[in-house]
Structure formats: C-alpha cells, structure tokens
Amino acid sequence: MHVSKRYRLIEPLGEGGMGVVWRAHDELLDRTVAIKEVRYTGVGDAKRAELNRRTIREARAAGRLDHPSVVVIHDVVEEDGRPWIVMQLVRSRSLAQVIGESGPLREGQAAVIGGRVLDALRAAHATGVLHRDVKPENVLLADDGRVVLTDFGIATLETEAGLTATGGLVGTPAYMPPERLNGEPARPESDLWSLGATLYAAVEGRPPYKRDSWAATVAAVLRDAPEPPVRAGALEPVIMGLLRRDPAARMPAEEAARLLYAIAAAPRPPAVPDLPWREEPAGRTGGPAGHRGSDTSGSVPSGGGAHPTLPKQRPARRAKALWIGVPSALAAVAALGTAGVLLSDRWSAPPATPRPTPTSGQVTTTPSGDATPEPTPTRTPTPEPTVTRTPLPAGWSSYSNAAGRFRIALPPRWQARKDPERDSIRVTGPGSPGALIVEWTVPTIPWDDPVEHWAGLEREIRARGEFAGYRRIGIRATGYLGLRAADWEFTRVRGGETIHVINRGFHTHDGRPYALYWETTHARWKQDRRYFDTFARTFKPSR
C-alpha cells in the first residue's frame, strides 16, 4: 500500500486509539521513515473533518521545530479522509520502557535526560509550541545518543486560535499539572510540571501521583502534595520546584536547566557491581519515535503499562542490558566515539551482585577468524605520568579547537573539518588514505570504565550484525595523559576493503569524554600507525 503515491507502507510498528504507526519507505528520497496514520472513530463526519484539520495544523506546528531532541516531521499528507504524518524513524527505547525493565535511574542519568528534554521544551516554547503530554513514554533514548521528545501530536500553538475548541482533555492525568485538570489552558509552566513528574518517575520508579483509578489520580493531583522522593539526591530541589502547584511559583526553566546540567556534570561515585548481561531481544524496531508499544497516541506505556517498583535483591535474576547511544547503522566512524553508551542494570539501583561470566553464546572473533570466549576486560590500568608540552614534529602545525577544548598537531597540508551533526572533527590530508576523528560528544548516559564502554559497544555491534567482517584485535586498558583510557583495535570490511581501526577513549580529570579514532586501510596499517601515535602524543585538552 502506498500513501500519496510516494510512501510505501512496510509494517505496523504500533497501534492504539489514535491510529497506527507504520514503518514505511520514502521512494522519492530512498529512505526509511515512520508514518503515523491518525484515525478518529466514533465521531460524525463534521467532527472528524475538524479533528483532521487540527491534527494537520499541530503537525505543521511541530514541524517548525528544529532541535536534536525533537523528532523530525518530514511531511503531512491527507489521504482517504485522514491525516498521515511522516516522521523520522528513530530507533530507540522509551524512558518508561527502561524504567520498567531495569528500575529507577541514578540521579546523574536522570539529570542528563531531564536536561535534554528541557532543552527541547525551551526551544518549543520559544516558538509558541506547547507539548502538553510530557511523560516517560514520550521521552526516547535513541540509539544515536540523543534524548528525543516525541509525540507532539497533541501539541498546540499558543497563538493559533481554535485548537482547544473541542473541549477535550488530552494527556495522562498522572503527569498532568493541576491547572490543566482544573480546566485552565496549557502554558509553558504546564510542560515544566510534567517534566518534574517525569523526573520523579525516573528516579523513584513511579509517578508522584498514581492511584488505583483515573478519577482517584486526578483527585490526588488536585488535592494532595507530592510525596518527597527518597532516591532523587541532588535532583530533589529540581523535582519539587517543578511540581509546585501554583504555575507562577514553579522553578523557572532557566534555573532548572542550570541545576540539571550541574548535577549531570558532578563527579560520579565509584561504579557498583553489574548484574548479568543479556542481549537485547531480537526484532527490536524503531517507531516514529523509535519505541515499541501498542498505543501510538502515547497514552499506554510501551513497557506494557506496569508501574515498576524498586529492584529486588534476587541474585539469580537475568537482567537485560539496556542499550543507549549506539547508532543503528554506525555509518559514521565518529559513532564509535564517546556518544555510544552501554547502559546496564548497574545504572539503575542494582543489588550488590558480582557480574558472572558472559553467557555461553557470546564469543569474540580474532583476526584469524577463530572463535574464542569473550575475554574479561582489564580493569586496572597502569597510569602514565602527565605528559608535558610536546615539541611539534618537523613540518607539523598546531591546531586548536575551542568547542572541543583541545589542541593537536596536524601533518603538513592536513585539514580538520567539523562534523555538522556531531561534536567531532575529521582530519585528513595527503600521504595517507587514513583519517583521524576527534570526538567530544557528551553521552546521554555517563560511563566510568573505558574498557567496559568499548566492550559494550562491541557487543551491540555484534548483536546487530553490523560492521561486516569485524575482527577484534584487542580492547586494552592503557594510561594516557595520566588518565584511565582504553584502546579498541579492530578490522572491518567496508566497500570490499579491509579497514584497520584504533579508537582511544578516556575522560579528562574534570569529566570531559574524548575519543581519538584512527582508521586506514589494513594494507597500510604498519606504515600509517605512526600518524596515530603522533596525534595521540600531541593531543592536549585545554583547561
């Protein structure tokens, strides 16, 4: 089936009261997209026409937003008497699903996620767009490292009259602010209250107001003060400030953003032991916002609707590995930098259970092609002393990057080009087919151990069957600039040619993540390895 003679529907990704979300192929631009087929049932023709017009206007409003934490709307089509909203297909998992499967998040994680959602809301509010249904089901942790706010399908332009003329109450009561339940119009502060409730759920595992029935939940929001969170830590003032009953008294967005980013950047405590890994179930698909679920309107949790409790101490429990931050295609080599993050149950209030050995199905292939058990990463590197100022090699010049806060030496006539979509540069030049990528993307979910970080990315790549001909050479802990670092060295086949890669990951003392990624053809690896050594020797983070 085709929509508008351009979009070929492939398969449904989710279905709910508001319609169906389809995986589709844009045959004009040759790309995979998600299409939300909006269905209004149980209403007359006049009412349906009015709702269709409203939906198209709201899709157009959301389409005006240009922000990395907002799902991109490509097109809106009216066909067969109903709207079809064409969106970016984002492979991801919803925050609700993550909480449901692994329990509450740490305060640092929740702060990072909350900060990204708040950035999206502030961008929307600046253009007059309100979301009106911020909740964990609509916060997506995308495979490309983003936190994405989705389902602006009930969004409304403040300046566009008539959008609330239907009088319907749209939203989820447990995450809906008191003024909305009292029949007052939505305002930017209403989205902030919902963000506070979402942050509460992220760290507590349940919303601040959850009762046995819809009516009881509404009554609690209108009548009761929220119970102070017990696991929020430094986030408690932000959460309680956003949940103030009076919209005028709520914590301003600017103050909340400042506090969230301060909490996210704060030093983290030592990592606690991990729970067992388990590869993600096969067949995971992306939705318009990339998450699985049965309700495309966002009113039913994609994790099955359950409200999780705190994890119990069950040593035999088989925990899922939560994958956040690895681009599904990994087409850009920069994706192997700091943005890819493996999130396991160690991030979500785990019991003190040592991680057992990997499951029997996990193997690592060596360059010779022999399968060997996946080695346990080395966790105790030997730090090297901090390197002092290094003389530049003959003919090389110093390059400084203010955004990335570093300097590095470049060979003669080599140039650094900023990636337009990532916090990284790509360095290339004459004399070698190789390329260096320096990436400083701040990950959605922080990581502590660079060896474990690379090992997690490798597991995801292998689980997805990506990187044709992948062969691990090694993931080794190393000291670098007096810091904990790890080198991930491997080969892969691209375009029929074997590519040899080394990727060094580390954090600076103040927590900034970096990756130095060098690739060249395998045939030239020995003679070109000197480039990476010199790049690494001359790389200096600035203060």
C-alpha positions, 0 to 999 in steps of 0.5 A: 500500500502506498500513501500519496503515491510516494510512501510505501507502507512496510509494517505496523510498528504500533497501534492504539486509539489514535491510529497506527504507526507504520514503518514505511519507505520514502521512494522519492528520497530512498529512505526509511521513515515512520508514518503515523496514520491518525484515525478518529472513530466514533465521531460524525463526519463534521467532527472528524473533518475538524479533528483532521484539520487540527491534527494537520495544523499541530503537525505543521506546528511541530514541524517548525521545530528544529532541535536534536531532541525533537523528532523530525516531521518530514511531511503531512499528507491527507489521504482517504479522509485522514491525516498521515504524518511522516516522521523520522524513524528513530530507533530507540527505547522509551524512558518508561520502557527502561524504567520498567525493565531495569528500575529507577535511574541514578540521579546523574542519568536522570539529570542528563535526560531531564536536561535534554528534554528541557532543552527541547521544551525551551526551544518549543516554547520559544516558538509558541509550541506547547507539548502538553503530554510530557511523560516517560513514554514520550521521552526516547533514548535513541540509539544515536545518543540523543534524548528525543521528545516525541509525540507532539501530536497533541501539541498546540500553538499558543497563538493559533486560535481554535485548537482547544475548541473541542473541549477535550482533555488530552494527556495522562492525568498522572503527569498532568499539572493541576491547572490543566485538570482544573480546566485552565489552558496549557502554558509553558509552566504546564510542560515544566510540571510534567517534566518534574513528574517525569523526573520523579518517575525516573528516579523513584520508579513511579509517578508522584501521583498514581492511584488505583483509578483515573478519577482517584489520580486526578483527585490526588493531583488536585488535592494532595502534595507530592510525596518527597522522593527518597532516591532523587539526591541532588535532583530533589530541589529540581523535582519539587520546584517543578511540581509546585502547584501554583504555575507562577511559583514553579522553578523557572526553566532557566534555573532548572536547566542550570541545576540539571546540567550541574548535577549531570556534570558532578563527579560520579561515585565509584561504579557498583557491581553489574548484574548479568548481561543479556542481549537485547531481544531480537526484532527490536524496531524503531517507531516514529519515535523509535519505541515499541508499544501498542498505543501510538497516541502515547497514552499506554506505556510501551513497557506494557503499562506496569508501574515498576517498583524498586529492584529486588535483591534476587541474585539469580535474576537475568537482567537485560542490558539496556542499550543507549547511544549506539547508532543503528547503522554506525555509518559514521566512524565518529559513532564509535566515539564517546556518544555510544553508551552501554547502559546496564542494570548497574545504572539503575539501583542494582543489588550488590551482585558480582557480574558472572561470566558472559553467557555461553553464546557470546564469543569474540572473533580474532583476526584469524577468524577463530572463535574464542570466549569473550575475554574479561576486560582489564580493569586496572590500568597502569597510569602514565605520568602527565605528559608535558608540552610536546615539541611539534614534529618537523613540518607539523602545525598546531591546531586548536579547537575551542568547542572541543577544548583541545589542541593537536598537531596536524601533518603538513597540508592536513585539514580538520573539518567539523562534523555538522551533526556531531561534536567531532572533527575529521582530519585528513590530508595527503600521504595517507588514505587514513583519517583521524576523528576527534570526538567530544560528544557528551553521552546521554548516559555517563560511563566510568570504565573505558574498557567496559564502554568499548566492550559494550559497544562491541557487543551491540555491534555484534548483536546487530550484525553490523560492521561486516567482517569485524575482527577484534584485535584487542580492547586494552586498558592503557594510561594516557595523559595520566588518565584511565583510557582504553584502546579498541583495535579492530578490522572491518570490511567496508566497500570490499576493503579491509579497514584497520581501526584504533579508537582511544577513549578516556575522560579528562580529570574534570569529566570531559569524554574524548575519543581519538579514532584512527582508521586506514586501510589494513594494507597500510596499517604498519606504515600509517600507525605512526600518524596515530601515535603522533596525534595521540602524543600531541593531543592536549585538552585545554583547561 
